[in-house]
Amino acid sequence: MNTTLWIIQGILAAMFLMAGLTKSTQSLEKLLKSGLAWAERYPMSTVRFIGVSELLGGLGLILPGLLGFYPILTPLSASALSLVMILAMLHHNKHKETKAIAFNLVLLLLAAFVAYGRFSTL
């Protein structure tokens, strides 16, 4: 089970680190070109906040286990990322973006699995 959790954590961390880096550093024009149409519905400060949140969540999935400190941070990060995905799904549902909802649902389920798995081992 530990190996499965680590694999999922690694995949999620890579995805959230890339997404977070993109949202926290790219211009609105580049975000729109990359397919993030929702970014123009929010102020750039909100898009940046989401990006930084995803960056921190991605780091929180990996660093506590790798460095051996505060293991509670991993399931807390996974829980926070689950919440981000729920909020994203609500937004995409409002705008009838079903492909985005499906993708967010997969990430939500994986993050919730990590949260459950890591909370149960504390």
Biopython code that builds the backbone (N, CA, C, O; Angstrom):
import numpy as np
from Bio.PDB.StructureBuilder import StructureBuilder

atoms = [
    (1, "MET", "N", (0.824, -1.191, 0.000)),
    (1, "MET", "CA", (0.000, 0.000, 0.000)),
    (1, "MET", "C", (0.868, 1.255, 0.000)),
    (1, "MET", "O", (0.550, 2.243, -0.663)),
    (2, "ASN", "N", (1.960, 1.205, 0.746)),
    (2, "ASN", "CA", (2.856, 2.356, 0.810)),
    (2, "ASN", "C", (3.415, 2.696, -0.570)),
    (2, "ASN", "O", (3.502, 3.867, -0.941)),
    (3, "THR", "N", (3.793, 1.665, -1.326)),
    (3, "THR", "CA", (4.332, 1.895, -2.676)),
    (3, "THR", "C", (3.269, 2.516, -3.585)),
    (3, "THR", "O", (3.561, 3.433, -4.352)),
    (4, "THR", "N", (2.057, 2.021, -3.497)),
    (4, "THR", "CA", (0.958, 2.578, -4.304)),
    (4, "THR", "C", (0.739, 4.041, -3.960)),
    (4, "THR", "O", (0.588, 4.879, -4.849)),
    (5, "LEU", "N", (0.723, 4.348, -2.665)),
    (5, "LEU", "CA", (0.537, 5.741, -2.241)),
    (5, "LEU", "C", (1.662, 6.631, -2.767)),
    (5, "LEU", "O", (1.415, 7.747, -3.225)),
    (6, "TRP", "N", (2.901, 6.134, -2.698)),
    (6, "TRP", "CA", (4.024, 6.924, -3.190)),
    (6, "TRP", "C", (3.923, 7.173, -4.699)),
    (6, "TRP", "O", (4.234, 8.268, -5.168)),
    (7, "ILE", "N", (3.501, 6.183, -5.439)),
    (7, "ILE", "CA", (3.352, 6.352, -6.894)),
    (7, "ILE", "C", (2.292, 7.419, -7.185)),
    (7, "ILE", "O", (2.508, 8.319, -7.997)),
    (8, "ILE", "N", (1.159, 7.306, -6.519)),
    (8, "ILE", "CA", (0.088, 8.280, -6.735)),
    (8, "ILE", "C", (0.527, 9.668, -6.273)),
    (8, "ILE", "O", (0.247, 10.661, -6.945)),
    (9, "GLN", "N", (1.204, 9.746, -5.145)),
    (9, "GLN", "CA", (1.709, 11.030, -4.662)),
    (9, "GLN", "C", (2.664, 11.649, -5.681)),
    (9, "GLN", "O", (2.608, 12.852, -5.934)),
    (10, "GLY", "N", (3.531, 10.841, -6.260)),
    (10, "GLY", "CA", (4.478, 11.350, -7.251)),
    (10, "GLY", "C", (3.770, 11.883, -8.487)),
    (10, "GLY", "O", (4.126, 12.943, -9.003)),
    (11, "ILE", "N", (2.770, 11.152, -8.962)),
    (11, "ILE", "CA", (2.015, 11.603, -10.137)),
    (11, "ILE", "C", (1.279, 12.892, -9.825)),
    (11, "ILE", "O", (1.343, 13.855, -10.589)),
    (12, "LEU", "N", (0.571, 12.906, -8.688)),
    (12, "LEU", "CA", (-0.162, 14.112, -8.305)),
    (12, "LEU", "C", (0.783, 15.297, -8.100)),
    (12, "LEU", "O", (0.496, 16.411, -8.539)),
    (13, "ALA", "N", (1.899, 15.051, -7.438)),
    (13, "ALA", "CA", (2.851, 16.139, -7.185)),
    (13, "ALA", "C", (3.354, 16.718, -8.503)),
    (13, "ALA", "O", (3.419, 17.938, -8.654)),
    (14, "ALA", "N", (3.705, 15.873, -9.445)),
    (14, "ALA", "CA", (4.184, 16.358, -10.739)),
    (14, "ALA", "C", (3.116, 17.192, -11.432)),
    (14, "ALA", "O", (3.411, 18.256, -11.977)),
    (15, "MET", "N", (1.894, 16.718, -11.413)),
    (15, "MET", "CA", (0.809, 17.439, -12.079)),
    (15, "MET", "C", (0.529, 18.781, -11.406)),
    (15, "MET", "O", (0.396, 19.803, -12.079)),
    (16, "PHE", "N", (0.441, 18.774, -10.075)),
    (16, "PHE", "CA", (0.131, 20.017, -9.369)),
    (16, "PHE", "C", (1.311, 20.992, -9.385)),
    (16, "PHE", "O", (1.106, 22.206, -9.414)),
    (17, "LEU", "N", (2.530, 20.479, -9.368)),
    (17, "LEU", "CA", (3.685, 21.385, -9.466)),
    (17, "LEU", "C", (3.736, 22.060, -10.833)),
    (17, "LEU", "O", (4.005, 23.257, -10.927)),
    (18, "MET", "N", (3.480, 21.295, -11.888)),
    (18, "MET", "CA", (3.476, 21.893, -13.236)),
    (18, "MET", "C", (2.326, 22.886, -13.391)),
    (18, "MET", "O", (2.516, 23.991, -13.898)),
    (19, "ALA", "N", (1.147, 22.488, -12.955)),
    (19, "ALA", "CA", (-0.021, 23.372, -13.069)),
    (19, "ALA", "C", (0.175, 24.628, -12.222)),
    (19, "ALA", "O", (-0.133, 25.737, -12.659)),
    (20, "GLY", "N", (0.683, 24.446, -11.024)),
    (20, "GLY", "CA", (0.901, 25.584, -10.139)),
    (20, "GLY", "C", (1.949, 26.539, -10.661)),
    (20, "GLY", "O", (1.792, 27.757, -10.574)),
    (21, "LEU", "N", (3.015, 25.988, -11.202)),
    (21, "LEU", "CA", (4.062, 26.829, -11.772)),
    (21, "LEU", "C", (3.525, 27.637, -12.948)),
    (21, "LEU", "O", (3.822, 28.824, -13.090)),
    (22, "THR", "N", (2.741, 26.985, -13.777)),
    (22, "THR", "CA", (2.147, 27.666, -14.936)),
    (22, "THR", "C", (1.239, 28.807, -14.484)),
    (22, "THR", "O", (1.365, 29.935, -14.961)),
    (23, "LYS", "N", (0.328, 28.509, -13.567)),
    (23, "LYS", "CA", (-0.639, 29.517, -13.129)),
    (23, "LYS", "C", (0.004, 30.648, -12.339)),
    (23, "LYS", "O", (-0.491, 31.775, -12.359)),
    (24, "SER", "N", (1.075, 30.367, -11.660)),
    (24, "SER", "CA", (1.690, 31.407, -10.831)),
    (24, "SER", "C", (2.727, 32.241, -11.580)),
    (24, "SER", "O", (3.197, 33.247, -11.049)),
    (25, "THR", "N", (3.095, 31.848, -12.804)),
    (25, "THR", "CA", (4.145, 32.599, -13.509)),
    (25, "THR", "C", (3.757, 33.090, -14.901)),
    (25, "THR", "O", (4.329, 34.069, -15.379)),
    (26, "GLN", "N", (2.808, 32.443, -15.559)),
    (26, "GLN", "CA", (2.496, 32.783, -16.947)),
    (26, "GLN", "C", (1.537, 33.972, -17.038)),
    (26, "GLN", "O", (0.755, 34.227, -16.122)),
    (27, "SER", "N", (1.612, 34.684, -18.143)),
    (27, "SER", "CA", (0.688, 35.781, -18.399)),
    (27, "SER", "C", (-0.687, 35.226, -18.736)),
    (27, "SER", "O", (-0.834, 34.048, -19.061)),
    (28, "LEU", "N", (-1.690, 36.089, -18.655)),
    (28, "LEU", "CA", (-3.045, 35.664, -18.992)),
    (28, "LEU", "C", (-3.115, 35.156, -20.422)),
    (28, "LEU", "O", (-3.790, 34.163, -20.693)),
    (29, "GLU", "N", (-2.432, 35.818, -21.333)),
    (29, "GLU", "CA", (-2.447, 35.402, -22.730)),
    (29, "GLU", "C", (-1.908, 33.986, -22.898)),
    (29, "GLU", "O", (-2.484, 33.182, -23.632)),
    (30, "LYS", "N", (-0.806, 33.683, -22.220)),
    (30, "LYS", "CA", (-0.231, 32.334, -22.318)),
    (30, "LYS", "C", (-1.147, 31.295, -21.676)),
    (30, "LYS", "O", (-1.266, 30.175, -22.173)),
    (31, "LEU", "N", (-1.788, 31.667, -20.579)),
    (31, "LEU", "CA", (-2.719, 30.737, -19.931)),
    (31, "LEU", "C", (-3.893, 30.431, -20.846)),
    (31, "LEU", "O", (-4.324, 29.282, -20.949)),
    (32, "LEU", "N", (-4.410, 31.454, -21.509)),
    (32, "LEU", "CA", (-5.530, 31.246, -22.427)),
    (32, "LEU", "C", (-5.117, 30.381, -23.610)),
    (32, "LEU", "O", (-5.875, 29.510, -24.038)),
    (33, "LYS", "N", (-3.917, 30.616, -24.142)),
    (33, "LYS", "CA", (-3.420, 29.799, -25.259)),
    (33, "LYS", "C", (-3.237, 28.342, -24.856)),
    (33, "LYS", "O", (-3.411, 27.441, -25.677)),
    (34, "SER", "N", (-2.890, 28.112, -23.604)),
    (34, "SER", "CA", (-2.668, 26.734, -23.150)),
    (34, "SER", "C", (-3.975, 26.019, -22.800)),
    (34, "SER", "O", (-3.952, 24.863, -22.378)),
    (35, "GLY", "N", (-5.104, 26.692, -22.970)),
    (35, "GLY", "CA", (-6.388, 26.041, -22.762)),
    (35, "GLY", "C", (-7.077, 26.337, -21.445)),
    (35, "GLY", "O", (-8.101, 25.729, -21.133)),
    (36, "LEU", "N", (-6.534, 27.256, -20.671)),
    (36, "LEU", "CA", (-7.147, 27.594, -19.388)),
    (36, "LEU", "C", (-8.102, 28.777, -19.565)),
    (36, "LEU", "O", (-7.843, 29.880, -19.085)),
    (37, "ALA", "N", (-9.202, 28.525, -20.260)),
    (37, "ALA", "CA", (-10.166, 29.586, -20.562)),
    (37, "ALA", "C", (-10.766, 30.198, -19.301)),
    (37, "ALA", "O", (-11.145, 31.370, -19.298)),
    (38, "TRP", "N", (-10.853, 29.423, -18.245)),
    (38, "TRP", "CA", (-11.431, 29.917, -16.999)),
    (38, "TRP", "C", (-10.617, 31.052, -16.392)),
    (38, "TRP", "O", (-11.143, 31.834, -15.601)),
    (39, "ALA", "N", (-9.341, 31.150, -16.752)),
    (39, "ALA", "CA", (-8.460, 32.152, -16.136)),
    (39, "ALA", "C", (-8.927, 33.576, -16.410)),
    (39, "ALA", "O", (-8.665, 34.471, -15.606)),
    (40, "GLU", "N", (-9.610, 33.805, -17.525)),
    (40, "GLU", "CA", (-10.068, 35.160, -17.807)),
    (40, "GLU", "C", (-11.324, 35.521, -17.023)),
    (40, "GLU", "O", (-11.757, 36.673, -17.046)),
    (41, "ARG", "N", (-11.909, 34.556, -16.334)),
    (41, "ARG", "CA", (-13.098, 34.822, -15.518)),
    (41, "ARG", "C", (-12.736, 35.314, -14.117)),
    (41, "ARG", "O", (-13.612, 35.716, -13.351)),
    (42, "TYR", "N", (-11.465, 35.281, -13.789)),
    (42, "TYR", "CA", (-11.001, 35.660, -12.455)),
    (42, "TYR", "C", (-9.913, 36.721, -12.560)),
    (42, "TYR", "O", (-9.239, 36.819, -13.585)),
    (43, "PRO", "N", (-9.736, 37.522, -11.498)),
    (43, "PRO", "CA", (-8.592, 38.435, -11.483)),
    (43, "PRO", "C", (-7.287, 37.625, -11.466)),
    (43, "PRO", "O", (-7.253, 36.511, -10.943)),
    (44, "MET", "N", (-6.236, 38.177, -12.027)),
    (44, "MET", "CA", (-4.955, 37.450, -12.054)),
    (44, "MET", "C", (-4.464, 37.124, -10.647)),
    (44, "MET", "O", (-3.777, 36.120, -10.456)),
    (45, "SER", "N", (-4.800, 37.945, -9.668)),
    (45, "SER", "CA", (-4.386, 37.636, -8.297)),
    (45, "SER", "C", (-5.002, 36.314, -7.817)),
    (45, "SER", "O", (-4.363, 35.569, -7.074)),
    (46, "THR", "N", (-6.221, 36.026, -8.230)),
    (46, "THR", "CA", (-6.862, 34.769, -7.857)),
    (46, "THR", "C", (-6.211, 33.600, -8.590)),
    (46, "THR", "O", (-5.980, 32.543, -8.002)),
    (47, "VAL", "N", (-5.918, 33.792, -9.870)),
    (47, "VAL", "CA", (-5.246, 32.744, -10.649)),
    (47, "VAL", "C", (-3.878, 32.450, -10.021)),
    (47, "VAL", "O", (-3.491, 31.289, -9.886)),
    (48, "ARG", "N", (-3.154, 33.498, -9.642)),
    (48, "ARG", "CA", (-1.843, 33.314, -9.000)),
    (48, "ARG", "C", (-1.988, 32.590, -7.662)),
    (48, "ARG", "O", (-1.186, 31.715, -7.336)),
    (49, "PHE", "N", (-3.012, 32.958, -6.887)),
    (49, "PHE", "CA", (-3.252, 32.311, -5.603)),
    (49, "PHE", "C", (-3.508, 30.815, -5.787)),
    (49, "PHE", "O", (-2.972, 29.990, -5.048)),
    (50, "ILE", "N", (-4.333, 30.476, -6.782)),
    (50, "ILE", "CA", (-4.597, 29.063, -7.084)),
    (50, "ILE", "C", (-3.292, 28.361, -7.462)),
    (50, "ILE", "O", (-3.031, 27.243, -7.019)),
    (51, "GLY", "N", (-2.473, 29.028, -8.286)),
    (51, "GLY", "CA", (-1.193, 28.447, -8.692)),
    (51, "GLY", "C", (-0.263, 28.193, -7.526)),
    (51, "GLY", "O", (0.339, 27.123, -7.426)),
    (52, "VAL", "N", (-0.141, 29.172, -6.643)),
    (52, "VAL", "CA", (0.732, 29.010, -5.469)),
    (52, "VAL", "C", (0.180, 27.913, -4.560)),
    (52, "VAL", "O", (0.943, 27.129, -3.995)),
    (53, "SER", "N", (-1.143, 27.858, -4.420)),
    (53, "SER", "CA", (-1.759, 26.806, -3.608)),
    (53, "SER", "C", (-1.442, 25.422, -4.174)),
    (53, "SER", "O", (-1.141, 24.491, -3.427)),
    (54, "GLU", "N", (-1.512, 25.299, -5.497)),
    (54, "GLU", "CA", (-1.186, 24.018, -6.124)),
    (54, "GLU", "C", (0.297, 23.681, -5.976)),
    (54, "GLU", "O", (0.654, 22.522, -5.771)),
    (55, "LEU", "N", (1.147, 24.680, -6.080)),
    (55, "LEU", "CA", (2.590, 24.451, -5.864)),
    (55, "LEU", "C", (2.853, 23.938, -4.457)),
    (55, "LEU", "O", (3.552, 22.941, -4.274)),
    (56, "LEU", "N", (2.298, 24.612, -3.473)),
    (56, "LEU", "CA", (2.513, 24.207, -2.088)),
    (56, "LEU", "C", (1.913, 22.831, -1.807)),
    (56, "LEU", "O", (2.501, 22.023, -1.087)),
    (57, "GLY", "N", (0.729, 22.571, -2.384)),
    (57, "GLY", "CA", (0.121, 21.257, -2.214)),
    (57, "GLY", "C", (0.965, 20.153, -2.828)),
    (57, "GLY", "O", (1.121, 19.083, -2.239)),
    (58, "GLY", "N", (1.511, 20.411, -4.012)),
    (58, "GLY", "CA", (2.381, 19.437, -4.667)),
    (58, "GLY", "C", (3.630, 19.151, -3.848)),
    (58, "GLY", "O", (4.047, 18.000, -3.717)),
    (59, "LEU", "N", (4.222, 20.205, -3.299)),
    (59, "LEU", "CA", (5.397, 20.021, -2.432)),
    (59, "LEU", "C", (5.028, 19.254, -1.164)),
    (59, "LEU", "O", (5.790, 18.414, -0.684)),
    (60, "GLY", "N", (3.847, 19.559, -0.632)),
    (60, "GLY", "CA", (3.390, 18.891, 0.585)),
    (60, "GLY", "C", (3.093, 17.415, 0.401)),
    (60, "GLY", "O", (3.072, 16.660, 1.373)),
    (61, "LEU", "N", (2.866, 17.002, -0.818)),
    (61, "LEU", "CA", (2.644, 15.578, -1.080)),
    (61, "LEU", "C", (3.943, 14.770, -1.015)),
    (61, "LEU", "O", (3.921, 13.572, -0.731)),
    (62, "ILE", "N", (5.062, 15.425, -1.277)),
    (62, "ILE", "CA", (6.333, 14.710, -1.429)),
    (62, "ILE", "C", (7.351, 15.008, -0.317)),
    (62, "ILE", "O", (7.914, 14.088, 0.275)),
    (63, "LEU", "N", (7.577, 16.274, -0.045)),
    (63, "LEU", "CA", (8.682, 16.643, 0.843)),
    (63, "LEU", "C", (8.612, 16.067, 2.256)),
    (63, "LEU", "O", (9.638, 15.603, 2.753)),
    (64, "PRO", "N", (7.459, 16.068, 2.931)),
    (64, "PRO", "CA", (7.463, 15.507, 4.292)),
    (64, "PRO", "C", (7.944, 14.057, 4.339)),
    (64, "PRO", "O", (8.685, 13.677, 5.245)),
    (65, "GLY", "N", (7.528, 13.259, 3.379)),
    (65, "GLY", "CA", (7.960, 11.861, 3.351)),
    (65, "GLY", "C", (9.418, 11.701, 2.976)),
    (65, "GLY", "O", (10.121, 10.860, 3.535)),
    (66, "LEU", "N", (9.876, 12.511, 2.024)),
    (66, "LEU", "CA", (11.272, 12.421, 1.600)),
    (66, "LEU", "C", (12.239, 12.905, 2.673)),
    (66, "LEU", "O", (13.302, 12.321, 2.881)),
    (67, "LEU", "N", (11.853, 13.975, 3.345)),
    (67, "LEU", "CA", (12.751, 14.573, 4.330)),
    (67, "LEU", "C", (12.503, 14.080, 5.748)),
    (67, "LEU", "O", (13.288, 14.368, 6.650)),
    (68, "GLY", "N", (11.428, 13.345, 5.951)),
    (68, "GLY", "CA", (11.163, 12.760, 7.259)),
    (68, "GLY", "C", (10.741, 13.740, 8.331)),
    (68, "GLY", "O", (11.087, 13.558, 9.498)),
    (69, "PHE", "N", (10.002, 14.777, 7.967)),
    (69, "PHE", "CA", (9.524, 15.715, 8.983)),
    (69, "PHE", "C", (8.037, 15.982, 8.803)),
    (69, "PHE", "O", (7.532, 16.020, 7.681)),
    (70, "TYR", "N", (7.343, 16.168, 9.924)),
    (70, "TYR", "CA", (5.917, 16.480, 9.949)),
    (70, "TYR", "C", (5.108, 15.659, 8.932)),
    (70, "TYR", "O", (4.568, 16.219, 7.978)),
    (71, "PRO", "N", (5.024, 14.362, 9.127)),
    (71, "PRO", "CA", (4.296, 13.521, 8.166)),
    (71, "PRO", "C", (2.817, 13.887, 8.042)),
    (71, "PRO", "O", (2.179, 13.508, 7.059)),
    (72, "ILE", "N", (2.264, 14.603, 8.997)),
    (72, "ILE", "CA", (0.868, 15.036, 8.930)),
    (72, "ILE", "C", (0.635, 15.968, 7.749)),
    (72, "ILE", "O", (-0.494, 16.108, 7.281)),
    (73, "LEU", "N", (1.708, 16.613, 7.262)),
    (73, "LEU", "CA", (1.552, 17.556, 6.151)),
    (73, "LEU", "C", (1.124, 16.878, 4.853)),
    (73, "LEU", "O", (0.457, 17.501, 4.026)),
    (74, "THR", "N", (1.490, 15.635, 4.665)),
    (74, "THR", "CA", (1.114, 14.942, 3.419)),
    (74, "THR", "C", (-0.391, 14.738, 3.311)),
    (74, "THR", "O", (-0.969, 15.142, 2.302)),
    (75, "PRO", "N", (-1.061, 14.134, 4.295)),
    (75, "PRO", "CA", (-2.509, 13.993, 4.143)),
    (75, "PRO", "C", (-3.245, 15.332, 4.201)),
    (75, "PRO", "O", (-4.308, 15.477, 3.597)),
    (76, "LEU", "N", (-2.695, 16.302, 4.915)),
    (76, "LEU", "CA", (-3.315, 17.631, 4.917)),
    (76, "LEU", "C", (-3.213, 18.276, 3.540)),
    (76, "LEU", "O", (-4.163, 18.905, 3.073)),
    (77, "SER", "N", (-2.069, 18.121, 2.894)),
    (77, "SER", "CA", (-1.907, 18.643, 1.531)),
    (77, "SER", "C", (-2.854, 17.949, 0.566)),
    (77, "SER", "O", (-3.481, 18.602, -0.268)),
    (78, "ALA", "N", (-2.961, 16.643, 0.672)),
    (78, "ALA", "CA", (-3.873, 15.896, -0.201)),
    (78, "ALA", "C", (-5.318, 16.322, 0.039)),
    (78, "ALA", "O", (-6.098, 16.426, -0.907)),
    (79, "SER", "N", (-5.678, 16.568, 1.287)),
    (79, "SER", "CA", (-7.036, 17.035, 1.606)),
    (79, "SER", "C", (-7.291, 18.417, 1.028)),
    (79, "SER", "O", (-8.356, 18.679, 0.470)),
    (80, "ALA", "N", (-6.309, 19.300, 1.163)),
    (80, "ALA", "CA", (-6.456, 20.657, 0.621)),
    (80, "ALA", "C", (-6.575, 20.619, -0.903)),
    (80, "ALA", "O", (-7.380, 21.351, -1.479)),
    (81, "LEU", "N", (-5.789, 19.780, -1.550)),
    (81, "LEU", "CA", (-5.886, 19.661, -3.009)),
    (81, "LEU", "C", (-7.224, 19.052, -3.417)),
    (81, "LEU", "O", (-7.754, 19.388, -4.477)),
    (82, "SER", "N", (-7.775, 18.167, -2.598)),
    (82, "SER", "CA", (-9.117, 17.632, -2.862)),
    (82, "SER", "C", (-10.142, 18.757, -2.838)),
    (82, "SER", "O", (-11.035, 18.811, -3.684)),
    (83, "LEU", "N", (-10.011, 19.642, -1.880)),
    (83, "LEU", "CA", (-10.914, 20.792, -1.803)),
    (83, "LEU", "C", (-10.770, 21.695, -3.026)),
    (83, "LEU", "O", (-11.767, 22.172, -3.569)),
    (84, "VAL", "N", (-9.541, 21.929, -3.457)),
    (84, "VAL", "CA", (-9.309, 22.729, -4.664)),
    (84, "VAL", "C", (-10.001, 22.085, -5.858)),
    (84, "VAL", "O", (-10.590, 22.785, -6.682)),
    (85, "MET", "N", (-9.936, 20.757, -5.963)),
    (85, "MET", "CA", (-10.571, 20.070, -7.081)),
    (85, "MET", "C", (-12.099, 20.139, -6.995)),
    (85, "MET", "O", (-12.766, 20.253, -8.023)),
    (86, "ILE", "N", (-12.653, 20.071, -5.798)),
    (86, "ILE", "CA", (-14.102, 20.221, -5.642)),
    (86, "ILE", "C", (-14.539, 21.608, -6.097)),
    (86, "ILE", "O", (-15.528, 21.748, -6.817)),
    (87, "LEU", "N", (-13.804, 22.625, -5.679)),
    (87, "LEU", "CA", (-14.134, 23.991, -6.095)),
    (87, "LEU", "C", (-13.990, 24.166, -7.604)),
    (87, "LEU", "O", (-14.798, 24.847, -8.235)),
    (88, "ALA", "N", (-12.968, 23.554, -8.177)),
    (88, "ALA", "CA", (-12.782, 23.625, -9.631)),
    (88, "ALA", "C", (-13.944, 22.946, -10.345)),
    (88, "ALA", "O", (-14.439, 23.452, -11.352)),
    (89, "MET", "N", (-14.377, 21.804, -9.828)),
    (89, "MET", "CA", (-15.498, 21.097, -10.444)),
    (89, "MET", "C", (-16.777, 21.925, -10.386)),
    (89, "MET", "O", (-17.545, 21.947, -11.348)),
    (90, "LEU", "N", (-17.011, 22.599, -9.276)),
    (90, "LEU", "CA", (-18.196, 23.453, -9.164)),
    (90, "LEU", "C", (-18.146, 24.580, -10.186)),
    (90, "LEU", "O", (-19.153, 24.900, -10.817)),
    (91, "HIS", "N", (-16.973, 25.178, -10.345)),
    (91, "HIS", "CA", (-16.824, 26.254, -11.328)),
    (91, "HIS", "C", (-17.058, 25.735, -12.745)),
    (91, "HIS", "O", (-17.800, 26.342, -13.517)),
    (92, "HIS", "N", (-16.433, 24.629, -13.080)),
    (92, "HIS", "CA", (-16.571, 24.083, -14.431)),
    (92, "HIS", "C", (-18.005, 23.605, -14.694)),
    (92, "HIS", "O", (-18.492, 23.694, -15.821)),
    (93, "ASN", "N", (-18.672, 23.106, -13.670)),
    (93, "ASN", "CA", (-20.067, 22.701, -13.829)),
    (93, "ASN", "C", (-20.941, 23.911, -14.171)),
    (93, "ASN", "O", (-21.826, 23.831, -15.023)),
    (94, "LYS", "N", (-20.681, 25.010, -13.504)),
    (94, "LYS", "CA", (-21.434, 26.245, -13.766)),
    (94, "LYS", "C", (-21.283, 26.683, -15.223)),
    (94, "LYS", "O", (-22.207, 27.256, -15.799)),
    (95, "HIS", "N", (-20.132, 26.417, -15.810)),
    (95, "HIS", "CA", (-19.844, 26.839, -17.185)),
    (95, "HIS", "C", (-19.950, 25.683, -18.187)),
    (95, "HIS", "O", (-19.519, 25.802, -19.334)),
    (96, "LYS", "N", (-20.533, 24.557, -17.733)),
    (96, "LYS", "CA", (-20.787, 23.397, -18.615)),
    (96, "LYS", "C", (-19.523, 22.875, -19.299)),
    (96, "LYS", "O", (-19.553, 22.521, -20.477)),
    (97, "GLU", "N", (-18.430, 22.830, -18.571)),
    (97, "GLU", "CA", (-17.146, 22.339, -19.099)),
    (97, "GLU", "C", (-16.930, 20.909, -18.598)),
    (97, "GLU", "O", (-16.202, 20.677, -17.633)),
    (98, "THR", "N", (-17.573, 19.964, -19.270)),
    (98, "THR", "CA", (-17.601, 18.586, -18.770)),
    (98, "THR", "C", (-16.245, 17.885, -18.821)),
    (98, "THR", "O", (-15.950, 17.065, -17.952)),
    (99, "LYS", "N", (-15.422, 18.189, -19.813)),
    (99, "LYS", "CA", (-14.101, 17.552, -19.877)),
    (99, "LYS", "C", (-13.258, 17.951, -18.667)),
    (99, "LYS", "O", (-12.562, 17.120, -18.084)),
    (100, "ALA", "N", (-13.327, 19.220, -18.300)),
    (100, "ALA", "CA", (-12.570, 19.696, -17.142)),
    (100, "ALA", "C", (-13.090, 19.052, -15.861)),
    (100, "ALA", "O", (-12.308, 18.730, -14.966)),
    (101, "ILE", "N", (-14.399, 18.863, -15.768)),
    (101, "ILE", "CA", (-14.978, 18.229, -14.579)),
    (101, "ILE", "C", (-14.458, 16.801, -14.441)),
    (101, "ILE", "O", (-14.090, 16.379, -13.345)),
    (102, "ALA", "N", (-14.425, 16.067, -15.529)),
    (102, "ALA", "CA", (-13.945, 14.685, -15.484)),
    (102, "ALA", "C", (-12.489, 14.624, -15.029)),
    (102, "ALA", "O", (-12.125, 13.780, -14.211)),
    (103, "PHE", "N", (-11.662, 15.518, -15.559)),
    (103, "PHE", "CA", (-10.249, 15.550, -15.179)),
    (103, "PHE", "C", (-10.102, 15.906, -13.702)),
    (103, "PHE", "O", (-9.318, 15.285, -12.985)),
    (104, "ASN", "N", (-10.861, 16.910, -13.248)),
    (104, "ASN", "CA", (-10.812, 17.296, -11.842)),
    (104, "ASN", "C", (-11.288, 16.168, -10.931)),
    (104, "ASN", "O", (-10.773, 15.994, -9.827)),
    (105, "LEU", "N", (-12.278, 15.400, -11.401)),
    (105, "LEU", "CA", (-12.788, 14.287, -10.609)),
    (105, "LEU", "C", (-11.716, 13.215, -10.414)),
    (105, "LEU", "O", (-11.581, 12.664, -9.322)),
    (106, "VAL", "N", (-10.969, 12.926, -11.451)),
    (106, "VAL", "CA", (-9.881, 11.944, -11.338)),
    (106, "VAL", "C", (-8.843, 12.429, -10.320)),
    (106, "VAL", "O", (-8.408, 11.664, -9.459)),
    (107, "LEU", "N", (-8.453, 13.691, -10.422)),
    (107, "LEU", "CA", (-7.472, 14.241, -9.478)),
    (107, "LEU", "C", (-8.037, 14.245, -8.056)),
    (107, "LEU", "O", (-7.316, 13.959, -7.100)),
    (108, "LEU", "N", (-9.324, 14.567, -7.919)),
    (108, "LEU", "CA", (-9.974, 14.552, -6.607)),
    (108, "LEU", "C", (-9.924, 13.158, -5.997)),
    (108, "LEU", "O", (-9.567, 13.001, -4.829)),
    (109, "LEU", "N", (-10.276, 12.159, -6.773)),
    (109, "LEU", "CA", (-10.283, 10.786, -6.251)),
    (109, "LEU", "C", (-8.882, 10.325, -5.854)),
    (109, "LEU", "O", (-8.710, 9.675, -4.823)),
    (110, "LEU", "N", (-7.892, 10.657, -6.663)),
    (110, "LEU", "CA", (-6.512, 10.285, -6.326)),
    (110, "LEU", "C", (-6.038, 11.006, -5.067)),
    (110, "LEU", "O", (-5.420, 10.392, -4.197)),
    (111, "ALA", "N", (-6.324, 12.304, -4.964)),
    (111, "ALA", "CA", (-5.904, 13.066, -3.784)),
    (111, "ALA", "C", (-6.632, 12.571, -2.534)),
    (111, "ALA", "O", (-6.025, 12.477, -1.467)),
    (112, "ALA", "N", (-7.911, 12.255, -2.651)),
    (112, "ALA", "CA", (-8.663, 11.728, -1.511)),
    (112, "ALA", "C", (-8.123, 10.366, -1.083)),
    (112, "ALA", "O", (-8.067, 10.067, 0.110)),
    (113, "PHE", "N", (-7.727, 9.541, -2.050)),
    (113, "PHE", "CA", (-7.126, 8.243, -1.735)),
    (113, "PHE", "C", (-5.828, 8.429, -0.949)),
    (113, "PHE", "O", (-5.581, 7.720, 0.027)),
    (114, "VAL", "N", (-5.003, 9.382, -1.378)),
    (114, "VAL", "CA", (-3.748, 9.661, -0.662)),
    (114, "VAL", "C", (-4.049, 10.171, 0.744)),
    (114, "VAL", "O", (-3.424, 9.731, 1.710)),
    (115, "ALA", "N", (-4.996, 11.090, 0.865)),
    (115, "ALA", "CA", (-5.348, 11.631, 2.177)),
    (115, "ALA", "C", (-5.792, 10.490, 3.104)),
    (115, "ALA", "O", (-5.315, 10.379, 4.233)),
    (116, "TYR", "N", (-6.695, 9.659, 2.624)),
    (116, "TYR", "CA", (-7.183, 8.542, 3.433)),
    (116, "TYR", "C", (-6.041, 7.585, 3.806)),
    (116, "TYR", "O", (-5.895, 7.189, 4.963)),
    (117, "GLY", "N", (-5.247, 7.230, 2.807)),
    (117, "GLY", "CA", (-4.147, 6.291, 3.046)),
    (117, "GLY", "C", (-3.112, 6.817, 4.009)),
    (117, "GLY", "O", (-2.608, 6.072, 4.849)),
    (118, "ARG", "N", (-2.790, 8.076, 3.901)),
    (118, "ARG", "CA", (-1.758, 8.648, 4.786)),
    (118, "ARG", "C", (-2.303, 8.993, 6.176)),
    (118, "ARG", "O", (-1.570, 8.899, 7.161)),
    (119, "PHE", "N", (-3.567, 9.388, 6.270)),
    (119, "PHE", "CA", (-4.145, 9.614, 7.596)),
    (119, "PHE", "C", (-4.223, 8.311, 8.357)),
    (119, "PHE", "O", (-4.007, 8.291, 9.569)),
    (120, "SER", "N", (-4.526, 7.227, 7.675)),
    (120, "SER", "CA", (-4.683, 5.932, 8.369)),
    (120, "SER", "C", (-3.349, 5.362, 8.842)),
    (120, "SER", "O", (-3.334, 4.462, 9.682)),
    (121, "THR", "N", (-2.238, 5.860, 8.326)),
    (121, "THR", "CA", (-0.940, 5.334, 8.770)),
    (121, "THR", "C", (-0.278, 6.198, 9.841)),
    (121, "THR", "O", (0.822, 5.885, 10.298)),
    (122, "LEU", "N", (-0.931, 7.267, 10.239)),
    (122, "LEU", "CA", (-0.327, 8.135, 11.282)),
    (122, "LEU", "C", (-0.502, 7.545, 12.655)),
    (122, "LEU", "O", (-0.060, 8.136, 13.641)),
]
sb = StructureBuilder()
sb.init_structure("model")
sb.init_model(0)
sb.init_chain("A")
sb.init_seg("    ")
for serial, (resi, resn, name, xyz) in enumerate(atoms, 1):
    if name == "N":
        sb.init_residue(resn, " ", resi, " ")
    sb.init_atom(name, np.array(xyz, "f"), 0.0, 1.0, " ", f" {name:<3s}", serial, name[0])
structure = sb.get_structure()
